[in-house]
């Protein structure tokens, strides 16, 4: 992990490789390593019985035994008799609050504000891989209050009794400040176990000075940009080294808009398209595209929105921010996802943990956090205009910030069945070995 550095002209410090490397580790390769792609997590947790009737007879079922959540098939996660929410009206504990987080995924200034507000300490423990985190949580050797689950394995953490249900009386900012679609999300109807943290889109970044006149929006299929332009600039093209986002790019190139496809034919088609891209462009795989585009070593790259928002802070002195561009479809029909927070079962400070989640949903704290992570939070106040007005991103990168209606139309990654996970893993392995 790189040492912290301060991007020139930015409101806060943002370490190179911080939140970005986290995303790669979170995806399916890491899930499989942790045993989350099978019964590993569930075997480590007691009493995994799913209530009768919880699974629809015609629904695809995830590894945790619940229906696979989708935007058009929302799932209400079960609350178990032996794992209930805390009572209302309790006084906050004296702490310290134990926060288990990805490395460099929150602004310390936001932590400091919480400490001052409640007169407590927050102790942050970090992990770099999901298998490390799950092993510690399920072993019982350590105990934390707040954790960072994610859509693709939220179901398994619930069924495995790793998370505890939330009491919304301690979370007024959830209803007041968060987009309605994520205050009551499809993957956790009623926000029983989670509150949203950051959101991000996956699109295309490029250097306008090296590619004058280029814009994916001008192509009949904008997702073909790497294939259409790449052979002309071989050696200057990159793809995210991320199983799900990488393969999703191949699916979109082939006109397949289901980012959770479990069709062997579709995934083979995406695999073959990506192998061709590797062969014709000398394709680079990485997760620090913000640096490569900023320094000009690469000119065209699949990119995450938060990375592109941060990229002007990594350009050499004298390079204008306007040379950096990002495309994601204005109609919202592109890859999108979000991270979340939850309270761990057995937390020593459950009231304080709820108050911490509520603190993170305050608009002032969210803008402060953005100045460090550059990843948007789904709050009503965090509009493209507001982020640009505060000088956090240049106008030429306002496409890195989206509106709720775009998010609602997005192609959202959800959990896969065990069969689907194997298909995706095998297809990606073939691409990486090409």
N, C-alpha and C positions, 0 to 999 in steps of 0.2 A: 504494500500500500504506500502510495506516495506521501511525502511529507506535506503538511498544510502550506498553502501559498495564498497570497491575496491577489485576486484578479484586479488589474488596474481599472480604476474608476468605479468599482463596485462598492455597495453599501456594507458588505460583510465579507468574511473570508470563506473561501470554498476550496477544500483540498482537491487536488487533481485526483480523479479516479474514485472519489468518495461514493456518492449515491449511485453512480453509474455502474461500477463493477458489481454492486449489490444486485442489480437487476438480472445479470447473467446468472449469478449463483442461485437465484430464486427459482429459476425455471425448471423444466422437467428433468434435466440431467441431474441437478442437485436433489430433486425430489426422489428420484430413483435411488441415488446414493444413500439417502437417509432412510430408505425403506418406506417412504410415504407413497410410493407407487404401488405398494402391495399391502400386506397386512402388518407391516413393521410397526407403524405407529399404534395401530389398534391393539396389537398383541402386547404392547408395552403399557397399556392403560387398562384399568379394571372395568368390568361390567359394560360391555359394548352393545348390549341388546337394544335394538331399534323398536320403538313402540309399534304394535300391530296397526296396520293401516297407514303407516308413514310412507310406504312405497306404493306408488300407483302401479297397477298391474302392467300398463303399457309404457311405463317410463324407463328410459335408460338409467342404469344404476351405477353410482360411483363406488370407489373402493371402500368408502365408509358405510355403504349400504343404503344411502339415501338417493333420491332421484337426482340426476345431474341438473343442476340449476342452469337456466338460460334466461335471457331477457324476456322471451316469449313463454317461458315456463318457470315462473318464480317459485322459490322453495321457502317454506317456513321451517326453520330449523327447530328440532324438538327441544323442549326443556324437560329434564329428567327429575324425578322425585328426590334423587340424592344429590342434585346439583341445582340449587335455587339461587335467585338473585338476592342480594342483601336487602334488608329492610330500609324503608325511607326514614328520613329525619335523624340519621346517626351523625355524631360529631366526627370530624376528620381525625384520623390517627396522627400521632406525633412524628411518624416517619422513622428513619428516612425511606422515601419512596424508592423502590427497586425497579429500575427500568431496563428491560432487555431489548436491545435495539441493534440494527445493522450499524456497522461502523460509519460514522460521519453522515448520519441521516437525520439530523436535527440541528438547528441553530442553538448554540449554547446560550445566546441571549434570551431565547424563549424559555429555556430551563431556568435561567437566573430570575426571570420575571415571576415564574411560578414559585420559586423558593422564597422570594421576597413577599409575595402575596399571602402565602400560607405559613410563613415562618418555619419551613421545613427544609431538609436537604433532599436532593435527588441524586441517587447514586446510579450511574449508568454502567452497565456491563454490556459488552459488545460481542458479536459473533461475525464470522466471515463466511460461514457456510451453513445451510439449513440443517444438515445432518448433525453438525456440532450443536446447534441450538436445540433441536428436538431430543438429542441424546441426553442433554443436561436436564431438560424439562421433564422428560419421562422417567429419568432415573431416580428422581426424588432427592438427589444429592444437593440440589440448589433450589431456591424458591425466589421467584420474582413477582412483581405486582402487575406490570404492564408489558405486553408483548406485541409484536408486529406480524399478525397473520396475513394471509393473502388469499385471494379468491380461489385459486386452484386447489388449495388444501384446507380451506376453512371448514368444510364438511367433516373432514377427518379429525380435526382438532375438537370439534363439537362432540362428535360421536365418541371420541376417546376421552372425553371429560377433561381436556386440557384447559379449556376456557370456561369461565363462568358466565351465566346470563347477566345482562346489564339492567340496572334500575334507572330508568330515564328521568326520574325526579332530580337526579344529580347532573343531568345533561341538558340543561335548557338551550344551550347553543346549538344542539343538534336540530331541533325544530325551528329555531329562529334564524339561523345563519346558513345552513347547508342546503344545497339544491334538493328539492323534494324527491327527485329520482334516486338520490343517494342517502337521504335521510330515511328512506324506506326502500332499500335496494332489492333487486330481484334475487340476489344470491343469499339474502338474509332478511326476508320480509319482516318488517317491524323492528329491524336493527336489534335483534335479540342478543347478539353476541359481539357486534362490531360497530365502530364508527369509522367513517372514511378519513383517510389521511391525504395522500397526494393522488393526482390523476396524471396520466401521460398518454400521448398519442405516439404512434410509430409511423413516420413518413419518410420524406426524402430531403436530405440536406445537400447543398452544393455551394460552390464558389462562383459567384456571378462574374468576377473579374476574369477567371480562367475559362468560363463557359458563357461568353456574351450572348444574350438573346435566348439562352436556354431557360425553359420552364416546363416542368412535367405537365402542367395544366394544358399545354398546347398540344399534347399527344392525344391520340384517340383513346388510348389506355395509358393514363399517367403512370400506372404501376409498371409499365414496360420500360421506364426511363433508363434503368441500369443496362438493360439488354439493347435498347436503341442507341444509346450514346456511348456505352461502355467500351465496345471494340475500338472506337476512335481514340480513346484516351486510356488504353490498356496500361495497367500499373497505377492508375490514379482512381480506382473504383473500390469501394468497400461495402461490406455487408456486416450487419451486427452479428457477432459471434454468440448467438442466442437461438436455441433450438426452435422455440415457438415463433418468435418474430421472423427469424430467417426463413423458415418453411412457409410462413404465412405470406411472405413476399412472393415466393414461388407460386403459391395458390392464386394470389391476386393477379399475377402476370398471366396465368392461364385462365383468368376470368372466373375463378371460384371464390366466392365471397364468404364462405363459412370458415372462420378461423378455428373452429373446433371439429373440423371434418374427421370422420373416422372411416372414410372411404379409402381403401387400399389403392384403388385406381387413381383417385385425385392426388393422394400423397406421392405416389410414384411419378405422376405427371409433374408435380412441383419439384420433386427431387431431380428429375431429369433436366428440367429447365434450369435449375440452379447449377447442376454439373456443367451444363453448356456455358453458363455465365462464368464459372470458374475458368473454364478452358479458353474462352475468347477474350477475357479481360484481365487475366492474371489477378483475379479477385483477392482482396485483402479481407481477412476476418479479424474483427476487433470490437471492443466496447468502449473505446476512447475516441470515438469519431469527432467529438467536440474539439479535441486537440489537433487531430490530423487535418480537419477542415480549417481550423484556425491558423495553423502554421503553413498551410498550402501543400502539405505532402500528399494529400488526397483531395480530389476536386468534386467527387460525387459519391454519396454514401447514404445508405439506409440509416435513419437516425431517430433517436428519441427526442421528443419535444423539449424536455427539461435540459437535455444536453445542448441542444441548439440555443436555448435561451441563455445558457451560460457561456457559450463559445466566444463571444466578443472579449471576454476577460482573458482569453488565452492567445489572442492575436499578437504578433510582434508589434513593437512600437511603430506607429505611423500607418498601420493597416486600419482602414475605416471599417466600422461594424457593418456597413451597408453591403460589403462584399459577401456576407454570409446570408444565405437564404434557406427557407424551410417550406416545403409543401406538404400539406395534408388536406384532403378534400373538404371544401367548404360545406358540403352537404352532410358531412359527418360520417360518410360511408367508408371509414378507414379503421385500422386497428387501434384499439383504445383499451385502457385498463386502469385500475386504481389499487392502491394499497390501503391498509386499514390498521386500526388499533383495537385491542381487546384487553380485558382484564383476566388474568390467570386464576384458575381455580386454586383455592388455598392461599390466595394473596394475604399477606400479613397486614396490608394497608388498603383494603378494598374501597373505602370511602375516598381516601386520598387519590387512589387510582382513577376513580370516576371523575373527580374534580380535575385531574390532570388531562384526561381526555376532553373534558369540557373546555379547558384552557386552550387546547390546541385548535379548537373550533372558533376561537375569537378572531375577528378579522384583523385587528392590529397585530396579533401574534402571527397570523398566517402570512401577512405581508413581510413581517420581519423574518419569518422562516424562509420565505421565497428568496430573500436577498442572499441566502446561504445555499439552499438546495437547488433553487431555480426550477423546482417542480411545483406546479399549480395545485392549490387546494380547491375543492368544489364548493366554494362559498359564494353566495349571491354577490358579495362586494368585489370579488376578484374577477373583474371583467378585463378583456383586452385593453380597453381604453384606460382603465384605472392602473393597470400594470405599466403601460407605456407612460402615462402621466407622471408616475412616480419615478420614472427613469430607470426602471428595473430591466426593461428590454427595449431595444431600439424599435422604431416603427416598422422597419423592414423585417422584423422577426415577431410581429404581433400574431402571426399564425401559430406560434407556439402556445398561445393561450386560447382556450375555446369557451364556448357558451354551453349551457345545459342542453339546449335543443340539439346541438351537435353531438354531445356525449350520448344522449338518448338514442341517436341514430347510429352510433358507432358499432363496429364489429368487435365484440367483446370476447376476450378469452375467458373461458370457463373451465371447470374441471373436466377431465376426460375419464372414460372407463379404463380399466386396466388394459383391455385390448387396444384401445386408442393410444394409450401411452407407449405401448410397445411399437405400434406402427410409426409414431412420430420419432421415437428414439432411433429406430432402424433407418428411417429415411434420412435423418440428420447425420447419422454416422456415415452413410454413403456419400453425402455431400462433402463432409469434412475430409474424407479419405480420397476424394477425386483428384 
